[in-house]
Structures are given as C-alpha cells and as structure tokens.
Amino acid sequence: MGQILIRNLDDSVIDALKRRAADHATSTEEEARRALAASVGLGREAFLERIDAMRRMIGPLSGPTSLEDLRADRARDDET
C-alpha cells in the first residue's frame, strides 16, 4: 500500500477530521483514508455496487460453498 504526505492542510480541516474520527471511534488517519476514498468514488457504497456488478457478470456459481467445504473437511478430521 502506498503513502502520501499532504502539506499545508488548513487547521480547520484537521480539526474536522479529528472530530469525525472521535465520533466514529477511529483514528484521524483512518478517517482521512475514508474521506479520500469516498472523494474519488471508492467509498463503501461504491465498492458494494462494483462487487454486485461483478457478481452479475460472473453469474451463479456451481459446486459446494466454502461453508460446505469447511464442514466436509471437519467431518473428515473427525473420522480420524
């Protein structure tokens, strides 16, 4: 993952991020990451929309689910 350094931020922006972070029980850095991601269309809602679009493109999957695989593996372990 990359890093950036943002210089010359207005103190009011930093204060607002700190307040928002406190309200969400996160760090100021995490709140800044979320704000940047949302500002470029990579917020949670946009992400979920893209995932749903991919699921529609792929279509229904066949075969066992990961839960079914896990249960089969555990059952196999219990036999030994």
N, C-alpha and C positions, 0 to 999 in steps of 0.2 A: 504494500500500500504506500502511496506517495504522501508527501508532506508539503505544505506551503507555509510561508511566513507572510502575514499581512501586516504591513506597516501603516502608520498614520490613521488608525481607526479612531473615530470620534469617541470620546469618553461616554457619551450617551448611548452609543451602540453597545459598548462593552457592558455598561450598567444594565441595559435592557436584556442582554444575553445572560448575565448573572441572575437577574430576577427570574427570567424564564426557566433557567436551569434549576433554580431553587424550587420553583413551582412544580417542576416535573421530576424533582429528586434525581437530577443528573448533574454531570459536571458542565462547566461553561464550555469546555472543549467539545463535549458531545452535543451540546445544544447548537454550537456553531456548525458542527458537521451536519446536523439535521437541517438547519436553516439553509446551508449551501446546497445540500442535496435537493431540498424542496424547490429552491430557486431555479434549478436547472431541469426541473421535471423528473427528478429521481426520488421524490418523496414516497412514503409508504403506499398511498393510494395509486400513484402512477406505477409503482413497482407491481402491485397486485393486478392492475389492469394488464400490464405486459405479460405477466405469468398466465393470466386467464387466456390471453390471446394465443400464447404458445400452446396451452393445453388444447384449445380449439383446433389449432393447426395439426397437432400430433394425433388427436382423436383418442378414443377409448383404448386403454391398454389391455392386453390379454395376459393371461397367466396369473400366477399367485401374487398376492400383495406382499409387501415387505413384512407385514404382521403375520401373514400365513407362513412365510418362510421362517420367521423367527420362532413361531410356535412349533414348526416341524423340527427345527434344529434343537429346541429344548426337549421335545419329546424323544428325539434320537439320543440326546445326552442322558435322559432319564432311563433309557433302556440299558445303558451300560453300567 
